[in-house]
Amino acid sequence: MNADDLKQLTTDALDRLAALLDTGHSDQLTALLKTMGRFHHYSFNNICLITSQCPTATRVAGFHTWRALGRCVRKGEKGIGILAPIVRRRVDACDDDAKHVAGFRAAHVFDVTQTDGDPLPEPSMATGDPGVRTAQLRDAILSHAIAIKASDDLGGALGTSTGGRIQLLTGLAPAEEFVVLVHEFAHELLHRSADRPASRDTRELEAEAVAFVVGDAVGLDVSQSSRDYIHLYRGDREALASSLDRIRRAAATILGAVEPIG
């Protein structure tokens, strides 16, 4: 496959991705976003409190929040103590911006493992069989002096990249392993120099767009998972267009090392 073929393949795939983004959120993503919106963002102090009391906690919420999500805290479960702010309005206040934190009170949350009920929605995953292309991809990553390490726990992430090192969660399905490796490799190719985009959302859009192009080229079903991932980072057709040259460059590099189907 020559350079012109790679450029055309990448352009066609990105056109399909742009069309997918235009269709809006999938039902699965909509459910996931609603769920995420019901969980509070905890302060560093509260994260320390949660970790010290329940080191295995992964997703916590209050009693009533769990009920609203279709789950119930099991009888006899001990709550995890945190500090909740007491928000009051100033005497002369006329809008919400004039509210202030007057103090803190004790509150309790529960980890998902302390509850029963409806399963929480999960992001869509890539499917298919990349075959020998995963080995080809790994060789390409190593040829760029980037180490690949397996990890049993990445704090909820499927993969990470930290400049010369990619960590991959163990136990991923073949298709998901392939696209996660492509995603993290794209970060290494595009986002380790001074000219990287300042916005994390833009960096994630670029990496996932590269994962879509390469995964699509080797015959994997990545359409919904990539669309949902990009929407999670507020990406759309316009944002995609502004990063096209960078995406094409990284996708061409990776596809040059991974033989597409056809």
C-alpha positions in Angstrom: 0.0 0.0 0.0 1.6 3.3 -1.1 1.2 6.8 0.4 -1.7 7.7 -1.8 -3.6 4.6 -0.9 -3.0 5.3 2.8 -4.2 8.9 2.4 -7.4 7.8 0.6 -8.1 5.1 3.2 -7.7 7.5 6.0 -9.8 10.2 4.3 -12.6 7.7 3.7 -12.6 6.4 7.3 -12.6 9.9 8.7 -15.6 10.9 6.5 -17.5 7.9 7.9 -16.5 9.0 11.5 -17.7 12.5 10.8 -21.0 11.2 9.6 -21.3 9.0 12.7 -20.7 12.1 14.9 -23.4 13.9 13.1 -26.0 11.3 14.1 -25.6 12.3 17.7 -25.4 10.2 20.9 -26.3 6.5 20.9 -28.8 5.3 23.4 -26.0 3.6 25.3 -24.0 6.8 25.5 -27.0 8.8 26.6 -27.6 6.4 29.4 -23.9 6.5 30.4 -23.9 10.3 30.4 -27.0 10.4 32.6 -25.4 8.0 35.0 -22.2 10.0 35.1 -24.2 13.2 35.8 -25.8 11.7 38.9 -22.4 11.0 40.6 -20.8 13.8 42.5 -17.2 14.9 41.9 -15.4 14.4 45.2 -12.7 16.6 46.6 -9.2 15.4 47.3 -9.9 15.2 51.0 -13.0 13.1 50.4 -11.2 10.8 48.0 -8.6 10.2 50.8 -11.5 9.5 53.2 -13.1 7.1 50.8 -9.9 5.3 50.1 -8.9 4.9 53.7 -12.3 3.4 54.7 -12.9 1.3 51.5 -9.7 0.8 49.5 -11.5 -1.2 46.9 -14.2 1.4 46.2 -14.7 2.2 42.5 -17.9 4.1 42.2 -19.6 5.7 45.2 -22.9 7.6 45.7 -25.4 8.5 48.4 -28.3 6.3 49.4 -30.9 8.3 47.4 -28.7 8.6 44.3 -28.3 4.9 44.2 -32.1 4.5 44.4 -32.6 7.0 41.5 -30.2 4.8 39.5 -32.3 1.7 40.1 -30.1 0.2 42.8 -30.6 -0.2 46.5 -28.1 -0.2 49.3 -28.2 -3.7 51.0 -29.5 -3.8 54.5 -26.7 -3.7 57.1 -24.1 -2.1 54.8 -21.9 0.4 56.6 -21.6 3.8 54.9 -18.4 5.5 53.9 -18.0 8.8 55.8 -17.3 11.9 53.9 -17.6 15.7 54.5 -20.4 17.4 52.6 -20.4 21.2 52.2 -23.1 23.4 53.9 -24.0 25.9 51.2 -25.8 29.1 52.2 -26.8 32.3 50.5 -25.4 35.6 51.7 -27.9 37.9 53.3 -27.7 40.4 50.5 -27.5 37.8 47.7 -29.6 38.0 44.7 -28.3 35.1 42.6 -26.7 31.7 43.0 -23.2 33.1 42.5 -23.5 34.7 45.9 -23.8 31.4 47.6 -20.9 30.3 49.8 -19.7 27.3 51.8 -20.5 28.0 55.5 -19.0 24.8 56.8 -19.1 21.0 56.5 -21.2 18.2 57.8 -20.8 14.5 58.0 -22.4 12.5 55.2 -22.3 8.9 54.0 -21.8 7.3 50.6 -21.8 3.6 49.5 -19.7 1.8 46.9 -21.5 0.0 44.0 -20.5 -3.3 45.6 -22.7 -2.5 48.5 -25.8 -2.2 46.3 -28.1 -4.5 44.3 -30.2 -3.7 41.3 -30.1 -2.6 37.7 -26.6 -2.8 36.1 -25.0 0.5 35.3 -24.4 1.2 31.7 -20.9 0.7 30.3 -19.2 2.3 27.2 -19.4 0.4 24.0 -16.5 -1.8 23.0 -14.8 -2.6 19.7 -15.5 -6.1 18.3 -13.9 -8.3 15.7 -10.6 -10.2 15.3 -7.4 -8.2 14.5 -5.4 -11.4 14.0 -1.7 -11.0 13.5 -2.1 -7.3 13.3 -1.8 -6.9 17.1 1.7 -8.4 16.9 2.5 -6.1 14.0 1.3 -3.1 16.0 3.3 -4.1 19.1 6.4 -4.4 16.9 5.8 -0.9 15.5 5.4 0.5 18.9 8.6 -1.1 20.2 10.4 0.2 17.1 9.7 3.7 18.3 11.5 2.9 21.6 8.1 2.8 23.4 7.8 0.1 26.1 4.5 -1.8 26.5 3.6 -3.0 30.0 0.6 -5.0 31.2 -1.2 -3.9 34.3 -4.0 -5.5 36.4 -5.3 -2.1 37.5 -5.2 1.2 35.7 -7.7 3.1 37.9 -10.6 2.4 35.5 -8.7 3.1 32.3 -8.1 0.5 29.6 -4.7 2.0 28.7 -2.3 4.9 29.5 0.7 6.5 27.9 3.3 8.5 29.7 6.0 9.3 27.2 7.9 6.3 26.1 5.7 3.9 28.0 2.3 2.4 27.3 0.4 0.5 29.9 -2.4 -1.9 28.9 -5.0 -3.4 31.1 -4.8 -7.2 31.2 -7.7 -9.3 30.0 -9.0 -7.1 27.2 -10.7 -8.8 24.3 -8.6 -8.9 21.1 -10.4 -6.1 19.3 -10.3 -3.9 22.3 -6.6 -4.6 23.0 -5.8 -3.6 19.4 -7.7 -0.3 19.4 -6.5 0.7 22.9 -2.9 0.1 21.8 -3.6 2.3 18.7 -5.1 5.0 20.8 -2.2 5.1 23.2 0.3 4.9 20.3 -1.4 7.9 18.7 -0.9 9.8 22.0 2.8 8.9 21.8 3.1 10.0 18.2 1.1 13.2 18.5 1.2 14.5 22.0 4.7 14.2 23.4 6.1 17.4 21.9 5.7 21.1 22.5 3.2 21.6 19.7 0.6 19.2 21.2 -2.9 20.7 21.7 -3.4 22.3 25.0 -6.9 20.8 25.5 -7.1 17.3 26.8 -10.4 16.9 25.0 -8.7 17.7 21.7 -5.9 15.2 22.4 -8.4 12.5 23.2 -10.4 13.2 20.1 -7.3 12.9 18.0 -6.2 9.7 19.6 -9.6 8.1 19.3 -10.0 9.2 15.7 -6.7 7.5 14.8 -8.0 4.4 16.6 -11.2 4.5 14.5 -9.3 4.9 11.2 -6.8 2.0 11.9 -9.4 -0.3 13.5 -11.8 0.3 10.6 -9.0 -0.4 8.1 -8.3 -3.8 9.6 -12.0 -4.8 9.6 -12.9 -4.2 13.3 -16.3 -2.8 14.3 -15.3 0.4 16.0 -18.1 2.7 14.9 -20.2 3.0 18.0 -17.4 2.8 20.5 -15.3 5.5 18.9 -18.3 7.8 18.4 -19.4 7.4 22.0 -15.8 8.0 23.2 -15.4 11.1 21.2 -18.8 12.5 22.3 -17.7 11.9 25.9 -14.9 14.4 25.3 -17.3 16.8 23.6 -16.0 16.1 20.1 -17.9 16.8 17.0 -17.4 17.2 13.2 -16.0 20.7 13.6 -13.5 19.6 16.2 -12.5 16.6 14.1 -11.9 18.8 11.0 -9.5 21.1 12.9 -7.3 18.1 13.8 -7.5 16.3 10.4 -3.8 16.7 9.4 -2.5 15.5 12.7 -4.9 12.5 12.7 -4.0 11.6 9.1 -0.3 11.7 9.9 -0.5 9.4 12.9 -3.0 7.0 11.1 -0.7 6.8 8.1 2.3 5.9 10.3 0.4 3.1 12.1 -1.2 1.8 9.0 2.2 1.6 7.3 3.1 -1.0 9.8 -0.2 -2.8 10.0 -1.5 -4.5 6.9 -5.2 -3.6 6.3 -7.7 -6.1 5.0 -8.4 -5.9 1.2 
